[in-house]
Amino acid sequence: MNRRHLLQQLSQGLATPLLVRTTGVAAVVGGVGLVSGCAGPQVVDYATQTPALDLRTYFNGMVDAWGVFTDRSGRVVKRFKVVMDCQWQGDEGVLDEAFTYSDGTQQRRIWKLKALPQGRYEGRADDVVGMAAGEVRGNAFRWQYTLALPVDGTVWHVQFDDWMYLMDEQVMMNKAVMRKWGVTLGEVTLSFKRRLLNASGRVS
């Protein structure tokens, strides 16, 4: 498929070629400010929801995640698993993510996060354009960023709008909308499970 054809398909909202051709679309945990809109839900809407989410507590140690990419029609185009090694030193954290996709390809992304006042966070990764930013309120975390994806010999900047919801001490759900030129390309849905040590010192 040539670049012009791909552009035509994207401009018509047909995102499947982009999703199929890129294995780098996957963020646990992902940046902010670029795709937020005043018409949709705001993170403050969840301020009273429990259990309260503390990113430095949840993303500390080993976390597993399972996810799918879906195109605009809702069709699953790729599945993946993530193993995250997360460490914090004060207000600065490193999330080392190892992805394994359903087609056998692998990828690694290392997030460097910083906790800011009033529940805000910022972060960087090698394939993230500029600074990612997010905010926690209640059990919810909104994280927005732009990801640089190689497509047909060039690089596309795709915006991600991530919402994460803490379910209990171990489980958190994540849904991210992907957009390009204001057009929704598809969604990423993940389930995180934090590894805990039981009374015998074993991981559960």
PyMOL commands that set and color helices and strands:
alter all, ss='L'
color gray80, all
select helices_A, chain A and resi 3-11+16-21+43-46+55-58+117-119
alter helices_A, ss='H'
color red, helices_A
select strands_A, chain A and resi 61-71+76-89+92-101+106-115+120-124+128-137+140-151+154-166+171-180+183-194
alter strands_A, ss='S'
color yellow, strands_A
deselect
rebuild
show_as cartoon
